[in-house]
Amino acid sequence: MEKFLLSGYNWYIMFDNKQKSITDYDLQALIDNELEYEDQKHILDHIEQNPEMKKRYEELKAQKNALQRWYSSKN
């Protein structure tokens, strides 16, 4: 059974009686395609189950897109 706790931008996930953490760094690594397949799958599964995590993931994606557009306009 999983349980989600939100503390700032750290999500503590209880899975098989072990506490694991997903942070903004993990979400950003996912967005930047820097994670191994299993880690990507794990985080994406939790994003789909947790509306707050999904919202933060979408915010970070939008931030990256805005920065890319800004940078492209400067070149």
Biopython code that builds the backbone (N, CA, C, O; Angstrom):
import numpy as np
from Bio.PDB.StructureBuilder import StructureBuilder

atoms = [
    (1, "MET", "N", (0.842, -1.185, 0.000)),
    (1, "MET", "CA", (0.000, 0.000, 0.000)),
    (1, "MET", "C", (0.880, 1.238, 0.000)),
    (1, "MET", "O", (1.893, 1.282, 0.697)),
    (2, "GLU", "N", (0.505, 2.228, -0.766)),
    (2, "GLU", "CA", (1.270, 3.460, -0.875)),
    (2, "GLU", "C", (0.560, 4.577, -0.131)),
    (2, "GLU", "O", (-0.668, 4.608, -0.047)),
    (3, "LYS", "N", (1.343, 5.480, 0.399)),
    (3, "LYS", "CA", (0.809, 6.649, 1.086)),
    (3, "LYS", "C", (1.656, 7.831, 0.651)),
    (3, "LYS", "O", (2.884, 7.747, 0.633)),
    (4, "PHE", "N", (0.999, 8.940, 0.298)),
    (4, "PHE", "CA", (1.707, 10.119, -0.156)),
    (4, "PHE", "C", (1.681, 11.183, 0.946)),
    (4, "PHE", "O", (0.633, 11.471, 1.523)),
    (5, "LEU", "N", (2.822, 11.746, 1.219)),
    (5, "LEU", "CA", (2.929, 12.869, 2.132)),
    (5, "LEU", "C", (3.683, 13.963, 1.395)),
    (5, "LEU", "O", (4.717, 13.695, 0.784)),
    (6, "LEU", "N", (3.188, 15.176, 1.442)),
    (6, "LEU", "CA", (3.840, 16.284, 0.753)),
    (6, "LEU", "C", (4.501, 17.179, 1.784)),
    (6, "LEU", "O", (3.855, 17.652, 2.719)),
    (7, "SER", "N", (5.776, 17.402, 1.609)),
    (7, "SER", "CA", (6.523, 18.287, 2.501)),
    (7, "SER", "C", (7.347, 19.208, 1.617)),
    (7, "SER", "O", (8.379, 18.795, 1.088)),
    (8, "GLY", "N", (6.906, 20.454, 1.449)),
    (8, "GLY", "CA", (7.568, 21.344, 0.510)),
    (8, "GLY", "C", (7.437, 20.753, -0.879)),
    (8, "GLY", "O", (6.330, 20.478, -1.343)),
    (9, "TYR", "N", (8.565, 20.558, -1.542)),
    (9, "TYR", "CA", (8.544, 19.892, -2.833)),
    (9, "TYR", "C", (9.253, 18.550, -2.751)),
    (9, "TYR", "O", (9.929, 18.130, -3.690)),
    (10, "ASN", "N", (9.090, 17.888, -1.621)),
    (10, "ASN", "CA", (9.555, 16.519, -1.430)),
    (10, "ASN", "C", (8.336, 15.665, -1.169)),
    (10, "ASN", "O", (7.552, 15.940, -0.260)),
    (11, "TRP", "N", (8.183, 14.644, -1.961)),
    (11, "TRP", "CA", (7.079, 13.716, -1.741)),
    (11, "TRP", "C", (7.652, 12.465, -1.127)),
    (11, "TRP", "O", (8.532, 11.822, -1.701)),
    (12, "TYR", "N", (7.146, 12.120, 0.051)),
    (12, "TYR", "CA", (7.600, 10.906, 0.719)),
    (12, "TYR", "C", (6.586, 9.822, 0.449)),
    (12, "TYR", "O", (5.409, 9.953, 0.785)),
    (13, "ILE", "N", (7.047, 8.761, -0.155)),
    (13, "ILE", "CA", (6.178, 7.688, -0.601)),
    (13, "ILE", "C", (6.480, 6.448, 0.219)),
    (13, "ILE", "O", (7.622, 5.993, 0.288)),
    (14, "MET", "N", (5.453, 5.913, 0.832)),
    (14, "MET", "CA", (5.603, 4.655, 1.555)),
    (14, "MET", "C", (5.257, 3.534, 0.590)),
    (14, "MET", "O", (4.152, 3.479, 0.051)),
    (15, "PHE", "N", (6.204, 2.654, 0.381)),
    (15, "PHE", "CA", (5.980, 1.527, -0.519)),
    (15, "PHE", "C", (6.654, 0.311, 0.090)),
    (15, "PHE", "O", (7.857, 0.314, 0.349)),
    (16, "ASP", "N", (5.860, -0.730, 0.314)),
    (16, "ASP", "CA", (6.371, -1.946, 0.957)),
    (16, "ASP", "C", (7.061, -1.628, 2.277)),
    (16, "ASP", "O", (8.127, -2.166, 2.577)),
    (17, "ASN", "N", (6.449, -0.757, 3.055)),
    (17, "ASN", "CA", (6.951, -0.361, 4.379)),
    (17, "ASN", "C", (8.304, 0.328, 4.335)),
    (17, "ASN", "O", (9.010, 0.356, 5.343)),
    (18, "LYS", "N", (8.678, 0.881, 3.197)),
    (18, "LYS", "CA", (9.916, 1.634, 3.071)),
    (18, "LYS", "C", (9.577, 3.041, 2.595)),
    (18, "LYS", "O", (8.787, 3.226, 1.669)),
    (19, "GLN", "N", (10.181, 4.016, 3.237)),
    (19, "GLN", "CA", (9.943, 5.395, 2.836)),
    (19, "GLN", "C", (10.926, 5.780, 1.733)),
    (19, "GLN", "O", (12.137, 5.611, 1.876)),
    (20, "LYS", "N", (10.396, 6.291, 0.650)),
    (20, "LYS", "CA", (11.210, 6.781, -0.455)),
    (20, "LYS", "C", (10.812, 8.225, -0.706)),
    (20, "LYS", "O", (9.711, 8.644, -0.350)),
    (21, "SER", "N", (11.692, 8.966, -1.306)),
    (21, "SER", "CA", (11.461, 10.381, -1.543)),
    (21, "SER", "C", (11.567, 10.685, -3.027)),
    (21, "SER", "O", (12.453, 10.174, -3.713)),
    (22, "ILE", "N", (10.661, 11.518, -3.518)),
    (22, "ILE", "CA", (10.761, 12.076, -4.865)),
    (22, "ILE", "C", (10.809, 13.594, -4.685)),
    (22, "ILE", "O", (9.916, 14.186, -4.078)),
    (23, "THR", "N", (11.845, 14.203, -5.211)),
    (23, "THR", "CA", (12.062, 15.631, -5.021)),
    (23, "THR", "C", (11.944, 16.371, -6.355)),
    (23, "THR", "O", (11.778, 15.758, -7.409)),
    (24, "ASP", "N", (12.033, 17.692, -6.286)),
    (24, "ASP", "CA", (12.087, 18.501, -7.503)),
    (24, "ASP", "C", (13.259, 18.072, -8.389)),
    (24, "ASP", "O", (13.158, 18.091, -9.616)),
    (25, "TYR", "N", (14.373, 17.684, -7.757)),
    (25, "TYR", "CA", (15.529, 17.238, -8.542)),
    (25, "TYR", "C", (15.176, 16.001, -9.367)),
    (25, "TYR", "O", (15.593, 15.876, -10.519)),
    (26, "ASP", "N", (14.407, 15.089, -8.772)),
    (26, "ASP", "CA", (13.985, 13.894, -9.500)),
    (26, "ASP", "C", (13.053, 14.261, -10.649)),
    (26, "ASP", "O", (13.178, 13.728, -11.752)),
    (27, "LEU", "N", (12.118, 15.175, -10.387)),
    (27, "LEU", "CA", (11.189, 15.602, -11.437)),
    (27, "LEU", "C", (11.937, 16.303, -12.562)),
    (27, "LEU", "O", (11.637, 16.094, -13.738)),
    (28, "GLN", "N", (12.909, 17.132, -12.203)),
    (28, "GLN", "CA", (13.687, 17.840, -13.218)),
    (28, "GLN", "C", (14.530, 16.859, -14.031)),
    (28, "GLN", "O", (14.655, 17.007, -15.247)),
    (29, "ALA", "N", (15.104, 15.863, -13.367)),
    (29, "ALA", "CA", (15.876, 14.843, -14.088)),
    (29, "ALA", "C", (14.976, 14.078, -15.055)),
    (29, "ALA", "O", (15.405, 13.713, -16.149)),
    (30, "LEU", "N", (13.736, 13.838, -14.656)),
    (30, "LEU", "CA", (12.782, 13.181, -15.546)),
    (30, "LEU", "C", (12.513, 14.053, -16.770)),
    (30, "LEU", "O", (12.531, 13.567, -17.901)),
    (31, "ILE", "N", (12.265, 15.332, -16.541)),
    (31, "ILE", "CA", (11.990, 16.274, -17.621)),
    (31, "ILE", "C", (13.188, 16.364, -18.574)),
    (31, "ILE", "O", (13.018, 16.468, -19.789)),
    (32, "ASP", "N", (14.386, 16.325, -18.014)),
    (32, "ASP", "CA", (15.611, 16.436, -18.817)),
    (32, "ASP", "C", (16.058, 15.097, -19.401)),
    (32, "ASP", "O", (17.110, 15.007, -20.035)),
    (33, "ASN", "N", (15.255, 14.066, -19.184)),
    (33, "ASN", "CA", (15.545, 12.722, -19.710)),
    (33, "ASN", "C", (16.901, 12.200, -19.230)),
    (33, "ASN", "O", (17.685, 11.659, -20.009)),
    (34, "GLU", "N", (17.156, 12.372, -17.942)),
    (34, "GLU", "CA", (18.429, 11.961, -17.353)),
    (34, "GLU", "C", (18.304, 10.732, -16.454)),
    (34, "GLU", "O", (19.274, 10.359, -15.794)),
    (35, "LEU", "N", (17.144, 10.101, -16.414)),
    (35, "LEU", "CA", (16.932, 8.955, -15.527)),
    (35, "LEU", "C", (16.960, 7.643, -16.307)),
    (35, "LEU", "O", (16.661, 7.594, -17.500)),
    (36, "GLU", "N", (17.322, 6.603, -15.602)),
    (36, "GLU", "CA", (17.223, 5.257, -16.157)),
    (36, "GLU", "C", (15.750, 4.906, -16.335)),
    (36, "GLU", "O", (14.880, 5.496, -15.694)),
    (37, "TYR", "N", (15.480, 3.945, -17.207)),
    (37, "TYR", "CA", (14.103, 3.567, -17.526)),
    (37, "TYR", "C", (13.294, 3.221, -16.273)),
    (37, "TYR", "O", (12.170, 3.702, -16.124)),
    (38, "GLU", "N", (13.827, 2.416, -15.389)),
    (38, "GLU", "CA", (13.076, 1.996, -14.186)),
    (38, "GLU", "C", (12.736, 3.186, -13.296)),
    (38, "GLU", "O", (11.635, 3.261, -12.751)),
    (39, "ASP", "N", (13.673, 4.112, -13.149)),
    (39, "ASP", "CA", (13.410, 5.312, -12.350)),
    (39, "ASP", "C", (12.356, 6.187, -13.012)),
    (39, "ASP", "O", (11.485, 6.734, -12.335)),
    (40, "GLN", "N", (12.433, 6.323, -14.339)),
    (40, "GLN", "CA", (11.416, 7.086, -15.063)),
    (40, "GLN", "C", (10.038, 6.483, -14.834)),
    (40, "GLN", "O", (9.086, 7.196, -14.516)),
    (41, "LYS", "N", (9.937, 5.194, -14.995)),
    (41, "LYS", "CA", (8.662, 4.503, -14.838)),
    (41, "LYS", "C", (8.127, 4.685, -13.423)),
    (41, "LYS", "O", (6.942, 4.966, -13.240)),
    (42, "HIS", "N", (8.975, 4.532, -12.438)),
    (42, "HIS", "CA", (8.577, 4.672, -11.039)),
    (42, "HIS", "C", (8.008, 6.071, -10.779)),
    (42, "HIS", "O", (6.939, 6.216, -10.185)),
    (43, "ILE", "N", (8.726, 7.084, -11.225)),
    (43, "ILE", "CA", (8.284, 8.460, -10.975)),
    (43, "ILE", "C", (7.022, 8.781, -11.767)),
    (43, "ILE", "O", (6.106, 9.405, -11.233)),
    (44, "LEU", "N", (6.959, 8.366, -13.027)),
    (44, "LEU", "CA", (5.756, 8.623, -13.826)),
    (44, "LEU", "C", (4.521, 7.953, -13.223)),
    (44, "LEU", "O", (3.431, 8.525, -13.245)),
    (45, "ASP", "N", (4.687, 6.761, -12.693)),
    (45, "ASP", "CA", (3.566, 6.085, -12.021)),
    (45, "ASP", "C", (3.049, 6.920, -10.852)),
    (45, "ASP", "O", (1.840, 7.046, -10.660)),
    (46, "HIS", "N", (3.962, 7.484, -10.080)),
    (46, "HIS", "CA", (3.557, 8.279, -8.925)),
    (46, "HIS", "C", (2.981, 9.634, -9.336)),
    (46, "HIS", "O", (2.086, 10.154, -8.670)),
    (47, "ILE", "N", (3.482, 10.199, -10.414)),
    (47, "ILE", "CA", (2.922, 11.450, -10.927)),
    (47, "ILE", "C", (1.455, 11.254, -11.288)),
    (47, "ILE", "O", (0.620, 12.106, -10.983)),
    (48, "GLU", "N", (1.142, 10.150, -11.926)),
    (48, "GLU", "CA", (-0.244, 9.882, -12.329)),
    (48, "GLU", "C", (-1.167, 9.650, -11.131)),
    (48, "GLU", "O", (-2.372, 9.879, -11.233)),
    (49, "GLN", "N", (-0.631, 9.209, -10.022)),
    (49, "GLN", "CA", (-1.439, 8.914, -8.835)),
    (49, "GLN", "C", (-1.555, 10.089, -7.873)),
    (49, "GLN", "O", (-2.408, 10.079, -6.985)),
    (50, "ASN", "N", (-0.711, 11.096, -8.039)),
    (50, "ASN", "CA", (-0.654, 12.178, -7.065)),
    (50, "ASN", "C", (-0.862, 13.524, -7.763)),
    (50, "ASN", "O", (0.034, 13.997, -8.463)),
    (51, "PRO", "N", (-2.033, 14.148, -7.583)),
    (51, "PRO", "CA", (-2.323, 15.417, -8.270)),
    (51, "PRO", "C", (-1.343, 16.544, -7.934)),
    (51, "PRO", "O", (-1.018, 17.350, -8.806)),
    (52, "GLU", "N", (-0.872, 16.613, -6.699)),
    (52, "GLU", "CA", (0.077, 17.674, -6.330)),
    (52, "GLU", "C", (1.417, 17.476, -7.025)),
    (52, "GLU", "O", (2.035, 18.436, -7.485)),
    (53, "MET", "N", (1.859, 16.231, -7.098)),
    (53, "MET", "CA", (3.116, 15.936, -7.785)),
    (53, "MET", "C", (2.961, 16.214, -9.280)),
    (53, "MET", "O", (3.874, 16.746, -9.912)),
    (54, "LYS", "N", (1.825, 15.860, -9.837)),
    (54, "LYS", "CA", (1.581, 16.108, -11.257)),
    (54, "LYS", "C", (1.584, 17.606, -11.548)),
    (54, "LYS", "O", (2.125, 18.047, -12.562)),
    (55, "LYS", "N", (0.981, 18.378, -10.660)),
    (55, "LYS", "CA", (0.960, 19.836, -10.829)),
    (55, "LYS", "C", (2.377, 20.395, -10.817)),
    (55, "LYS", "O", (2.723, 21.230, -11.652)),
    (56, "ARG", "N", (3.193, 19.941, -9.876)),
    (56, "ARG", "CA", (4.565, 20.429, -9.789)),
    (56, "ARG", "C", (5.372, 20.014, -11.024)),
    (56, "ARG", "O", (6.169, 20.797, -11.541)),
    (57, "TYR", "N", (5.161, 18.789, -11.490)),
    (57, "TYR", "CA", (5.821, 18.291, -12.705)),
    (57, "TYR", "C", (5.465, 19.181, -13.892)),
    (57, "TYR", "O", (6.342, 19.549, -14.674)),
    (58, "GLU", "N", (4.197, 19.526, -14.034)),
    (58, "GLU", "CA", (3.758, 20.396, -15.133)),
    (58, "GLU", "C", (4.347, 21.792, -14.991)),
    (58, "GLU", "O", (4.706, 22.409, -15.993)),
    (59, "GLU", "N", (4.454, 22.305, -13.762)),
    (59, "GLU", "CA", (5.075, 23.615, -13.544)),
    (59, "GLU", "C", (6.532, 23.605, -13.990)),
    (59, "GLU", "O", (6.987, 24.529, -14.664)),
    (60, "LEU", "N", (7.257, 22.566, -13.613)),
    (60, "LEU", "CA", (8.666, 22.483, -13.982)),
    (60, "LEU", "C", (8.849, 22.316, -15.488)),
    (60, "LEU", "O", (9.785, 22.872, -16.063)),
    (61, "LYS", "N", (7.956, 21.548, -16.138)),
    (61, "LYS", "CA", (8.023, 21.426, -17.605)),
    (61, "LYS", "C", (7.774, 22.772, -18.267)),
    (61, "LYS", "O", (8.468, 23.140, -19.215)),
    (62, "ALA", "N", (6.785, 23.506, -17.771)),
    (62, "ALA", "CA", (6.473, 24.823, -18.336)),
    (62, "ALA", "C", (7.644, 25.783, -18.132)),
    (62, "ALA", "O", (7.959, 26.579, -19.016)),
    (63, "GLN", "N", (8.283, 25.708, -16.973)),
    (63, "GLN", "CA", (9.442, 26.555, -16.693)),
    (63, "GLN", "C", (10.583, 26.243, -17.668)),
    (63, "GLN", "O", (11.212, 27.159, -18.197)),
    (64, "LYS", "N", (10.847, 24.981, -17.903)),
    (64, "LYS", "CA", (11.904, 24.599, -18.847)),
    (64, "LYS", "C", (11.574, 25.104, -20.249)),
    (64, "LYS", "O", (12.440, 25.643, -20.938)),
    (65, "ASN", "N", (10.325, 24.930, -20.670)),
    (65, "ASN", "CA", (9.914, 25.393, -21.999)),
    (65, "ASN", "C", (10.068, 26.900, -22.132)),
    (65, "ASN", "O", (10.523, 27.389, -23.166)),
    (66, "ALA", "N", (9.690, 27.644, -21.086)),
    (66, "ALA", "CA", (9.822, 29.105, -21.111)),
    (66, "ALA", "C", (11.291, 29.508, -21.213)),
    (66, "ALA", "O", (11.634, 30.422, -21.962)),
    (67, "LEU", "N", (12.150, 28.835, -20.470)),
    (67, "LEU", "CA", (13.579, 29.144, -20.532)),
    (67, "LEU", "C", (14.163, 28.806, -21.898)),
    (67, "LEU", "O", (15.009, 29.544, -22.404)),
    (68, "GLN", "N", (13.735, 27.721, -22.495)),
    (68, "GLN", "CA", (14.200, 27.359, -23.834)),
    (68, "GLN", "C", (13.763, 28.387, -24.867)),
    (68, "GLN", "O", (14.542, 28.756, -25.746)),
    (69, "ARG", "N", (12.502, 28.859, -24.763)),
    (69, "ARG", "CA", (12.017, 29.891, -25.697)),
    (69, "ARG", "C", (12.804, 31.176, -25.521)),
    (69, "ARG", "O", (13.190, 31.807, -26.505)),
    (70, "TRP", "N", (13.044, 31.567, -24.285)),
    (70, "TRP", "CA", (13.803, 32.782, -24.002)),
    (70, "TRP", "C", (15.208, 32.675, -24.565)),
    (70, "TRP", "O", (15.689, 33.593, -25.228)),
    (71, "TYR", "N", (15.866, 31.555, -24.301)),
    (71, "TYR", "CA", (17.232, 31.357, -24.770)),
    (71, "TYR", "C", (17.281, 31.370, -26.305)),
    (71, "TYR", "O", (18.184, 31.962, -26.898)),
    (72, "SER", "N", (16.319, 30.724, -26.929)),
    (72, "SER", "CA", (16.270, 30.686, -28.400)),
    (72, "SER", "C", (16.085, 32.088, -28.992)),
    (72, "SER", "O", (16.626, 32.390, -30.056)),
    (73, "SER", "N", (15.333, 32.928, -28.313)),
    (73, "SER", "CA", (15.096, 34.283, -28.818)),
    (73, "SER", "C", (16.325, 35.164, -28.703)),
    (73, "SER", "O", (16.408, 36.193, -29.372)),
    (74, "LYS", "N", (17.283, 34.780, -27.865)),
    (74, "LYS", "CA", (18.507, 35.558, -27.655)),
    (74, "LYS", "C", (19.582, 35.198, -28.681)),
    (74, "LYS", "O", (20.564, 35.927, -28.825)),
    (75, "ASN", "N", (19.411, 34.100, -29.385)),
    (75, "ASN", "CA", (20.427, 33.656, -30.337)),
    (75, "ASN", "C", (20.072, 34.010, -31.743)),
    (75, "ASN", "O", (20.827, 33.705, -32.666)),
]
sb = StructureBuilder()
sb.init_structure("model")
sb.init_model(0)
sb.init_chain("A")
sb.init_seg("    ")
for serial, (resi, resn, name, xyz) in enumerate(atoms, 1):
    if name == "N":
        sb.init_residue(resn, " ", resi, " ")
    sb.init_atom(name, np.array(xyz, "f"), 0.0, 1.0, " ", f" {name:<3s}", serial, name[0])
structure = sb.get_structure()
